[in-house]
Amino acid sequence: MDEAPAIEFRKPTKLAVSVVIPVYNERDTVVEVVRRVQAVGIHEEIIIVDDFSIDGTRQILMELDREEDIRVLLHGYNKGKGAALRTGFQQAHGDVILIQDADLEYNPNDLPRLLAPIERCEADVVYGSRFLENADQDPSRLHRLGNWMLTAASNITTGQRLTDMETCYKIFRREVLEQIDVEQNRFGFEPEITAKVSRLGYCILELPIAYSYRTYEEGKKIGLRDAANALWCIAKYGMGRG
């Protein structure tokens, strides 16, 4: 892996933070997630991208869009999580851009701690890991195994030493994302962004996070097809062809 770009060290400062929330059929959880993010108080703006929800989520988001710190963007058809994030990144104004899922698996109370190394100029990219030794998590064994395999494959091609490449909690300095064109429309976003960040020479800092696992019956949307596509993306982007 290439040497990481030099960081201009300066005193810790309050950075403008854009929180990007991709949403698809999350009417039961999206409001609570937004309220939890607001309660943490780290954000300059919350950008919610609805990926053509059909369960009433859009009507809820239209009410949230009236709030000063929230912007709601609507897709005209279902494109996928990666596409929703691409839309959100393009509209974000913050110095730092972070991803928050719209379900209740990830706890926004972790966000200030994840953001701190960037504020202190100690990192340019931070991932929240569900699998570090002192992380608070309860995923299924199958989920743990699948994540381990994908993360291990990603590490081989990127030179990173991650424990959780597939995590939702990814935080970037704006200038990092400005160098990356997101191509993947679905869950292939995770290995793609990890590979492209690595190819730019950035090391990714991992910190432990809390995690509350959601079953497929409760609405989890990742399946074997997505896992196969993730492996393809690891090969494509990690080996320098994408």
Secondary structure by P-SEA (a helix, b strand, c coil): cccccccccccccccbbbbbbbbccccccaaaaaaaaaaaccccbbbbbbcccccaaaaaaaaaaacccbbbbbbcccccaaaaaaaaaaaccccbbbbbbcccccccccccccccccccccccbbbbbcccccccccccaaaaaaaaaaaaaaaaaccccccccccccccccaaaaaaccccccccaaaaaaaaaaaaabbbbbbbbbbbbbbcccccccccaaaaaaaaaaaaacccccc
